[in-house]
Amino acid sequence: MGGMLSGIKVAMLGGDAREVILLEELLRQGAEIKVAGLGELPRQDGCTICEDPADAVEGADVIILPVPGIKGEGLIYAPRARRPLYFSQEVAAAIPAGTPVLVGVARPPLKEMAAAGGWLLVETAEMDEMAILNSIPTAEGAIMLAMQEMPITIHGCEALVLGLGRTGFTLARMLDGIGARVTVIDRGAPDRARAYVEGWPAFPFSELAAAVARADVIFNTVPAPVLTRDVLSRTKPEVLIIDLASDPGGTDFNAAADLKRRAMLAPGLPGKVAPQTAGKILARIYPALILKCLGRL
């Protein structure tokens, strides 16, 4: 099969419906793929299914790990797999130095293995293109959760967005579009100026305690401890907190429970609420990224 990825050997370990769509696109573009932990797949030319991740990575030019990456003890995110899948030392030893390893979010153990093995570790969730595109299903999913959990409408509610980055900006714009009274908190003066242009009151984090007191729902996108016990104590008893930051989020969830505040950690929403769209985003970005990592673009 011809294509821009013709002759490139790819190993895919774990994943969900997003990676199935990515797999199909990589095959369409001519890649030769060995896959482990992606569940039952139809027979396809160029695709070899392996039981052991070590077999899948052997001889691969590129390794693709799932967007959520690897948890403690090397457990690979693989909800479609028939058994737990592990990124063991045996797997790591089979990856030569210089090999591109693509993952959405790399936790410290994977970063340590990559440094020791000399791999080219690429965190795709940090790339602007992917983060901006994923901000759409993330924002829609966050609003869906708020609609399910709140006894009032989004329209007319006081919605506080912490962090006006790629996800925060898309979320604030969607909330504004359906009639919420949006306020944003951001540490950067330029981003607060962008909020002003959009018509949203914007404040620095030094004014967070005052801002939370008015909020009916708080959306956090900041991966740092911003919603501390002291800040949470100043919220309304009926407030809803949806934390979109990567695990462990920016909320003191123990304090929230003690204070009887409803707070939920909701990372990875694209793959949960819109897996087809999220998969198409991977399929759009990864082929060119693979070529770039291999020095062929």
C-alpha positions in Angstrom: 0.0 0.0 0.0 1.4 3.4 -0.9 1.1 6.6 1.2 3.1 9.1 3.1 3.8 6.6 5.9 4.7 3.7 3.5 7.4 1.5 5.1 7.2 3.1 8.5 6.8 0.5 11.3 4.5 1.7 14.2 3.8 0.0 17.5 0.5 1.0 19.2 0.0 0.0 22.8 -3.4 0.3 24.5 -6.0 3.0 23.9 -9.7 3.3 23.3 -12.0 4.2 20.4 -9.8 7.2 19.6 -6.8 5.0 18.8 -8.9 2.7 16.7 -9.7 5.7 14.4 -6.0 6.6 14.4 -5.0 3.1 13.6 -7.3 3.1 10.5 -5.8 6.4 9.3 -2.2 5.2 9.8 -3.0 2.0 7.8 -4.6 4.1 5.1 -1.4 6.1 4.8 0.7 3.0 4.4 2.2 2.4 7.9 3.0 -1.1 9.0 1.4 -1.5 12.5 1.8 -3.9 15.4 -0.8 -3.4 18.0 -1.3 -4.7 21.6 -4.2 -4.0 23.9 -6.7 -2.4 21.5 -9.3 -5.2 21.8 -11.0 -7.0 18.9 -10.1 -5.5 15.6 -11.1 -6.5 12.0 -8.4 -8.2 9.9 -6.6 -5.5 8.0 -3.6 -5.6 5.7 -0.5 -4.1 7.4 -1.9 -4.7 10.9 -0.5 -7.4 13.2 -2.1 -8.0 16.6 0.3 -8.9 19.4 -0.6 -10.3 22.9 2.7 -8.9 24.4 3.6 -5.2 24.2 7.3 -6.3 24.0 6.5 -8.1 20.8 4.7 -5.1 19.4 7.6 -2.6 20.0 10.3 -4.9 18.6 11.6 -3.3 15.4 9.2 -0.3 15.5 10.3 3.0 14.2 7.7 4.8 16.3 5.8 3.9 19.5 2.3 5.3 20.1 0.9 5.2 23.6 -2.7 6.1 24.5 -3.5 9.7 25.2 -4.0 9.2 29.0 -0.6 7.4 29.0 0.7 5.1 31.7 -0.4 5.0 35.4 1.4 3.7 38.4 3.3 0.4 38.1 3.4 0.8 34.4 -0.3 0.1 33.8 -1.1 1.2 30.2 -4.5 2.8 29.6 -6.2 0.0 27.7 -9.9 -0.2 28.4 -10.5 -2.4 25.3 -7.9 -5.0 26.3 -8.9 -8.4 27.6 -6.3 -8.2 30.4 -4.2 -5.5 32.1 -1.4 -4.2 29.9 1.9 -3.1 31.4 4.8 -1.0 30.1 7.4 -3.2 31.8 11.2 -2.9 31.9 11.3 -5.6 29.2 9.2 -3.4 27.0 11.4 -0.4 27.7 14.6 -2.4 27.0 13.2 -3.3 23.6 13.0 0.4 22.5 16.3 1.7 21.0 17.6 5.1 21.9 16.3 7.9 19.6 13.0 6.2 19.0 10.0 8.6 19.0 7.5 7.7 21.7 4.2 9.6 21.3 1.9 9.9 24.3 -0.8 12.4 25.3 0.3 12.9 28.9 3.6 11.6 30.2 3.7 10.9 33.9 7.0 10.9 35.8 7.7 7.2 35.5 7.5 7.3 31.7 9.6 10.4 31.6 12.3 8.7 33.7 12.3 5.6 31.4 12.5 7.9 28.4 15.4 9.8 29.8 17.2 6.5 30.7 16.5 5.0 27.3 17.3 8.1 25.3 13.9 8.1 23.5 12.4 11.1 21.8 9.3 11.5 24.1 6.6 13.7 22.7 3.7 14.8 24.8 1.0 15.5 22.2 -1.6 16.9 24.6 0.8 19.9 25.1 0.9 20.7 21.4 -1.1 23.8 20.6 -2.9 22.3 17.6 -4.1 19.2 19.5 -5.0 21.2 22.7 -7.0 23.8 20.8 -8.9 21.2 18.8 -9.5 19.1 21.9 -10.8 22.2 23.8 -14.0 21.9 21.8 -15.1 18.4 23.1 -13.7 19.2 26.5 -15.8 22.4 26.8 -18.9 20.6 25.5 -18.3 17.8 28.0 -17.8 20.1 30.9 -21.0 22.0 30.1 -22.8 18.7 29.8 -21.7 17.7 33.3 -22.8 21.0 34.7 -26.2 20.6 33.1 -26.6 17.1 34.6 -25.4 18.1 38.1 -26.9 21.6 38.6 -30.5 22.3 39.7 -30.5 25.5 37.7 -29.9 26.4 34.1 -26.5 27.4 32.7 -28.3 30.4 31.2 -28.2 33.1 33.9 -25.9 31.3 36.3 -22.7 32.7 37.6 -19.9 30.7 35.9 -16.3 31.1 37.0 -13.5 29.8 34.7 -10.1 29.4 36.2 -7.3 29.8 33.6 -7.8 31.3 30.2 -5.6 29.0 28.3 -6.7 27.0 25.3 -9.4 25.0 27.1 -10.5 27.9 29.3 -11.0 30.3 26.5 -13.1 27.9 24.5 -15.2 27.0 27.6 -15.7 30.6 28.5 -16.9 31.5 25.0 -19.4 28.5 25.0 -20.7 29.4 28.4 -21.2 33.0 27.3 -22.9 31.8 24.2 -25.6 30.0 26.1 -26.3 32.9 28.5 -24.1 32.3 31.5 -22.6 35.3 33.4 -19.0 34.4 32.9 -16.1 35.6 35.1 -12.5 34.5 34.5 -9.4 34.3 36.7 -6.0 34.3 35.1 -2.5 35.2 36.2 -1.6 36.8 32.9 -2.5 40.4 32.1 -2.6 39.7 28.3 -5.2 36.9 28.8 -7.2 39.1 31.2 -7.2 41.8 28.4 -8.5 39.1 26.0 -11.3 38.4 28.4 -12.1 42.1 28.6 -12.4 42.3 24.8 -14.9 39.4 25.0 -16.9 41.2 27.7 -16.0 38.9 30.6 -14.9 40.3 34.0 -11.4 39.1 34.6 -9.3 39.1 37.8 -5.9 37.9 38.9 -5.6 34.9 41.3 -5.1 37.3 44.2 -8.8 38.0 43.9 -9.9 34.3 43.6 -11.4 34.1 47.1 -13.8 37.0 46.4 -14.7 35.6 43.0 -15.6 32.1 44.1 -18.1 33.5 46.6 -20.4 34.6 43.8 -20.1 31.4 41.6 -22.8 28.9 41.0 -20.4 26.7 39.1 -16.6 26.8 38.9 -14.6 25.2 36.1 -10.9 24.8 36.8 -8.3 24.3 34.0 -5.2 25.0 36.0 -3.0 22.0 36.9 -1.9 23.5 40.2 -3.5 23.7 43.7 -5.6 26.7 43.3 -8.9 25.6 44.9 -7.4 25.2 48.4 -9.4 24.6 51.6 -9.4 28.3 52.4 -10.7 29.2 49.0 -13.3 26.4 49.0 -14.6 27.6 52.4 -15.6 30.9 50.8 -17.8 29.2 48.1 -21.6 28.8 48.2 -22.7 25.6 49.9 -24.5 24.6 46.7 -21.6 25.4 44.3 -20.6 22.8 41.7 -16.9 22.4 40.9 -15.7 20.7 37.7 -12.0 20.3 37.6 -10.7 19.8 34.0 -7.0 19.8 34.8 -4.9 16.7 34.5 -4.9 14.3 37.4 -4.7 15.2 40.4 -6.3 18.5 39.3 -6.2 21.8 41.1 -8.8 21.2 43.8 -8.3 20.0 47.3 -10.9 17.2 47.0 -10.5 16.1 50.7 -11.3 19.6 51.8 -14.3 19.8 49.4 -15.7 16.6 50.9 -15.2 18.0 54.5 -16.9 21.2 53.5 -19.7 19.3 51.7 -19.0 21.0 48.4 -19.7 19.0 45.2 -16.4 18.7 43.3 -15.5 16.3 40.5 -12.3 15.6 38.6 -13.1 15.3 34.9 -9.9 15.0 32.8 -9.8 13.4 29.4 -13.3 14.4 28.4 -12.7 14.3 24.6 -12.3 10.5 24.6 -15.3 10.1 26.9 -17.9 12.4 25.4 -16.8 12.6 21.7 -14.5 9.7 21.0 -15.1 9.8 17.2 -14.2 13.5 17.1 -11.2 13.0 19.4 -10.0 10.1 17.2 -10.2 12.3 14.1 -8.1 14.9 15.8 -5.4 12.2 16.4 -5.7 11.1 12.8 -5.3 14.6 11.6 -2.2 15.4 13.7 -0.2 12.2 14.1 0.8 11.3 10.5 2.7 14.5 10.0 4.0 14.4 13.5 5.5 10.9 12.9 7.2 12.1 9.7 8.6 15.1 11.6 9.9 13.0 14.4 11.6 10.7 11.9 13.1 13.6 10.0 11.1 12.9 6.9 9.2 16.2 6.8 
